[in-house]
Amino acid sequence: MTTADPRADVIRERLEYVPLFPQEELIVPLLAQHIARALAECSRHARPGAAAIDVGCGGQPLRRDIETLGYRYVGVDPWPTPGVPVDHEWAIDAPEIPSEVRLENGYELVVCTEVLEHVPDWEAAFANLRELTAPGGRVVLTCPAFYALHEEPQDFWRPTEYALRYFAERHALSIVYSERLGDAFDVLGTLLGATELTVTSQRRTSRYLCRAAARVKDATAAAMKPDSFLRRHVRPSASLYLSNLMVLERPRADNSDNAKD
């Protein structure tokens, strides 16, 4: 039976990796490009017909890509999207992994994209990610470093790369590679896309200033797009970025004593 969804706002689950809202116009194409590359790279190390589990799969926007790469797809989510059946209802930070979710030798690919920011217990989550992964199998993680509040109140974290590294290493998962996606222009464009302006009164001055500010906001947001004239000629500092992508591996010579109990 589908569990009650605790998220207060109306959730529009993503069926494809395309932007649905203005604040997604920069982060979603970045994620789509880099996730596709990570999945393709992982598939080079997997045997034909290997099983992949998509944790927190939502609308399953990655299912077609994962199956096209030759994996047998398993989707799990604690709050299934209406009209999108899942194999199992389960949360990645649950106290234990049910027997029906487990695979005897583990999954060769574990996908956990744009999920961990909504997960309160990272100790349990990373322990479960490790347990789900077959020795020699890989985990593909993404998690925003900057983004607007969403799916409230189930929105907990905006981690840095170092937070992901800390929990991966704590749970004996080797880091294959880590990427910071986007730059300060992407952050600014995302901020502006998520910003709505309203007047503080119906006075003529307030209405005029709101319209003027909205025009400036929209013009600046347009200048932040990847194909803009500005971005072809100017590069910002690298201290701000939008999202984390990390590929992890459970070592083949696995020693469970190395992981945090």
Buried (B, 14 or more C-beta within 10 A) or exposed (E): EEEEBEBEEEBEBBBEBEBEEBBBBBBBBBBBEBBBEBBEBBBEBBEEEBBBBBBBBBBBBBBEBBEEBEBBBBBBBBBBBEEBEBBBBBBBBBEEBEEEBBBEEBBBBBBBBBBBBBBEBBEBBBBBBBBBBBEBBBBBBBBBBBBBEBBEEBBEBBBEBEBBBBBBBBBBBEBBEBBBBBBBBBBBBBBBBBBEEEEEEEEEEEEEBBEEEBEEBEEBBBBBBBEBEEBEEEEBEEEBBBBBBBBBBBEEEBEEEEBEE
